[in-house]
């Protein structure tokens, strides 16, 4: 007889509870070819077609997902993202990658198509790329849309004056991608904690493999996640998987990340807010 070890029933709850994944990508180069000048063309296990995403969501009880336009492969081309939203009924919303000078009417059209914000990826473009983005922020405020920011190390410091003097709604990807060796007192991470006071910001506790120095379950990032949970509270934290894990330096499993979420929020009510209620409310699912 083979002995099968199962996790306690209390830990299994997170696999059956309702979930919204606040950060996934869709990449379907057969239907939507990559930009020929792309800096990186995801392939093999990195591909994430809408059909594959749907299978993962159904397997784990994930009811909705926020699709974030990837810089890899598509750059400013949002066709795959928009097609997935259109075909998904009410299952998906999107974060588009757009030029800083995008026209107001184009943003209106994107919003009508299910896009709820735009992505800023300073880890790819650098901080200076967004120096002229203040008019874009004003448009986002007027349309009640989000700016979804991915930064690392101390990059957030350069964005703080722009973010603090407007009323723009803010999403921060992957816990701000702190420098683990510098601890929670590092200036960029302290700025991220301060951003919680605006109550306009929401933090995705995700993407651990991007900044952890340890294998899954990435225990070295736990102090950062705990600090963010305490600062933002369960009402402003969002769960996300970062599926299908582009350029991940180590293996990532959807289920293991759910177990990390359970340990972060062992209380059922707080975990429901983190994994479902917050995203349902702010994204309009």
C-alpha positions in Angstrom: 0.0 0.0 0.0 1.4 3.4 -1.0 1.2 6.1 1.7 -0.1 9.4 0.4 0.6 12.5 2.5 -2.0 15.2 2.3 -1.9 18.7 3.8 -4.3 19.4 6.7 -7.8 20.2 5.7 -7.4 23.8 6.8 -4.6 24.3 4.2 -6.7 22.7 1.5 -9.3 25.4 1.8 -7.3 27.8 -0.2 -7.5 25.5 -3.2 -11.3 25.5 -3.2 -12.0 29.1 -2.1 -12.9 31.7 -4.8 -9.9 33.5 -6.2 -9.1 36.3 -8.6 -5.6 36.2 -10.1 -4.4 39.9 -10.3 -1.4 39.3 -12.6 -1.2 37.0 -15.5 -0.1 37.2 -19.1 -1.4 35.8 -22.3 1.0 34.9 -25.1 -0.3 33.3 -28.2 2.2 33.8 -31.0 0.5 31.5 -33.4 -2.6 33.7 -33.5 -0.9 36.9 -32.6 2.7 37.0 -33.8 5.3 38.8 -31.7 6.7 42.1 -32.8 9.6 41.2 -35.0 11.8 43.7 -33.1 10.9 42.3 -29.7 13.8 42.2 -27.2 12.6 38.8 -26.0 10.3 36.2 -27.6 8.8 33.8 -25.0 8.7 30.2 -26.1 8.2 26.7 -24.9 7.0 26.5 -21.3 6.7 30.3 -21.1 3.9 30.4 -23.6 0.5 31.1 -22.1 -2.4 30.9 -24.5 -5.9 31.9 -23.5 -6.9 28.2 -23.6 -4.1 27.2 -21.3 -4.9 30.0 -18.9 -8.5 28.9 -18.8 -7.5 25.3 -17.9 -5.3 26.5 -15.1 -8.0 28.7 -13.7 -10.6 26.0 -13.8 -8.2 23.5 -12.1 -7.6 25.8 -9.2 -10.9 27.5 -8.8 -9.7 30.9 -10.1 -12.9 32.7 -11.2 -11.4 35.8 -12.8 -8.0 37.2 -13.9 -6.4 40.5 -14.6 -4.4 40.3 -17.8 -1.3 42.4 -17.9 0.2 43.2 -21.2 3.8 41.7 -21.4 6.7 43.8 -22.7 8.2 40.6 -23.9 6.9 39.6 -27.3 4.2 42.2 -27.7 5.5 45.5 -26.5 2.8 48.1 -27.2 0.7 45.5 -29.1 -2.4 44.8 -27.0 -4.3 42.7 -29.6 -3.9 39.3 -27.9 -4.9 40.8 -24.5 -8.0 42.5 -26.0 -9.1 39.4 -27.9 -8.8 37.3 -24.8 -11.0 39.8 -22.8 -13.6 39.9 -25.6 -13.8 36.1 -25.9 -13.8 35.6 -22.1 -17.2 37.0 -21.3 -16.9 38.6 -17.9 -13.9 36.5 -16.9 -11.1 38.9 -17.7 -10.0 42.6 -17.3 -6.8 44.0 -18.7 -3.9 46.3 -18.1 -2.6 47.6 -21.4 0.9 48.8 -22.4 0.6 52.1 -24.1 2.8 55.0 -25.1 3.0 57.9 -22.6 1.4 60.2 -25.2 -1.6 58.1 -25.9 -4.7 60.1 -26.9 -7.6 60.4 -24.5 -10.0 58.9 -27.0 -7.8 55.8 -27.3 -7.8 55.3 -23.5 -11.6 55.7 -23.6 -11.8 52.9 -26.2 -9.5 50.7 -24.2 -11.6 51.2 -21.1 -14.7 50.3 -23.1 -13.0 47.1 -24.1 -12.3 46.0 -20.5 -9.0 47.6 -19.8 -8.9 49.1 -16.3 -5.4 50.6 -16.4 -2.0 51.0 -18.0 1.3 49.3 -17.2 4.5 51.1 -16.3 7.5 48.8 -16.2 10.5 50.7 -15.0 12.4 47.4 -14.6 12.4 47.2 -18.4 12.2 50.8 -19.7 14.0 52.5 -16.8 12.8 55.5 -14.7 13.6 58.2 -17.2 11.2 56.8 -19.8 8.3 58.0 -17.7 9.6 61.6 -17.1 6.9 62.9 -19.5 4.0 60.8 -18.2 2.3 63.4 -16.0 -0.3 64.2 -18.7 -1.1 60.4 -18.9 -1.6 60.3 -15.2 -4.1 63.1 -15.4 -6.0 61.2 -18.1 -6.1 58.1 -15.9 -7.5 60.1 -13.0 -10.2 61.5 -15.2 -11.2 58.1 -16.5 -10.9 56.4 -13.0 -8.2 54.0 -14.3 -5.2 52.5 -12.7 -1.5 53.0 -13.2 0.1 49.5 -12.7 3.7 50.0 -11.7 6.6 47.4 -11.8 9.7 48.7 -10.1 12.7 47.1 -8.4 15.3 48.2 -5.8 14.9 51.9 -5.2 13.1 52.9 -8.5 9.9 53.8 -6.8 11.5 56.8 -5.2 11.6 58.6 -8.6 7.8 58.1 -9.0 6.7 59.2 -5.6 6.3 62.9 -6.3 4.1 62.2 -9.3 2.0 59.6 -7.5 1.6 61.6 -4.3 0.4 64.8 -5.9 -2.4 63.2 -8.0 -5.4 61.1 -7.2 -4.5 58.3 -9.5 -5.4 54.8 -8.4 -2.2 52.7 -8.1 -1.3 49.0 -8.4 2.2 47.9 -7.5 3.4 44.6 -9.0 5.3 41.9 -7.2 5.7 43.6 -3.7 7.9 46.3 -5.3 10.6 43.8 -6.0 12.8 44.8 -3.1 16.5 44.1 -2.7 16.3 41.3 -0.2 19.8 41.7 1.2 19.1 45.4 2.2 16.2 44.6 4.5 12.9 46.3 5.0 14.6 49.6 5.9 15.9 50.2 2.4 14.6 53.6 1.0 12.6 52.1 -1.9 10.7 49.7 0.3 10.1 52.4 2.9 8.5 54.5 0.2 6.3 51.6 -0.8 5.1 51.3 2.8 4.5 55.0 2.9 2.4 54.8 -0.3 -0.1 52.7 1.7 -1.2 55.8 3.5 -2.8 57.3 0.4 -5.4 54.5 0.4 -5.3 54.7 -3.4 -2.6 52.1 -3.7 -3.0 48.3 -3.8 -0.1 45.9 -3.6 0.3 42.6 -5.4 2.0 40.1 -3.1 3.4 38.0 -6.0 6.4 37.3 -8.2 8.6 36.0 -5.4 11.0 34.3 -7.8 11.9 37.7 -9.3 13.6 39.0 -6.1 14.1 36.0 -3.7 17.5 34.5 -3.2 16.0 31.2 -2.0 14.1 28.4 -3.6 10.3 28.1 -3.2 8.6 28.9 -0.9 11.0 31.8 -0.7 11.2 32.3 3.0 13.7 35.2 2.7 10.9 37.5 1.3 8.5 36.8 4.2 9.6 39.8 6.2 8.8 42.1 3.3 5.4 40.4 2.7 4.6 40.7 6.4 5.5 44.4 6.4 3.3 45.1 3.4 0.4 43.1 4.8 0.6 45.2 8.0 0.9 48.5 6.1 -1.7 47.9 3.4 -4.0 45.6 5.5 -5.9 42.7 3.9 -8.2 45.3 2.3 -5.4 46.7 0.0 -3.4 43.5 -0.7 -4.0 41.5 -3.9 -3.1 37.9 -4.7 -1.5 37.2 -8.1 0.4 34.3 -9.6 2.4 36.0 -12.4 1.5 33.0 -14.7 3.1 31.8 -17.0 6.3 33.0 -15.3 8.2 34.7 -18.0 12.0 34.4 -17.7 11.7 32.8 -14.3 15.1 31.7 -13.0 13.6 28.7 -11.1 10.6 26.5 -11.3 7.3 28.1 -10.2 4.1 26.2 -9.3 0.6 27.8 -9.1 -0.3 25.5 -6.2 2.7 26.3 -4.1 1.9 30.0 -4.4 -1.6 29.3 -3.0 0.0 27.6 0.0 2.1 30.8 0.6 -1.1 32.8 0.4 -2.6 30.6 3.1 0.3 31.2 5.4 0.2 34.9 4.8 -3.5 35.1 5.6 -4.5 32.2 7.8 -7.7 34.0 8.8 -10.5 32.9 6.4 -12.1 36.4 6.2 -8.8 38.2 5.6 -7.8 35.6 3.0 -11.0 36.0 1.2 -10.4 39.8 0.9 -6.9 39.2 -0.3 -7.7 36.6 -2.8 -11.1 37.6 -4.1 -13.1 40.4 -2.6 -10.6 43.3 -3.1 -10.0 42.5 -6.8 -13.7 41.9 -7.4 -14.5 45.3 -6.0 -11.7 47.5 -7.5 -11.6 45.8 -10.9 -15.3 45.7 -11.4 -15.8 41.9 -11.8 
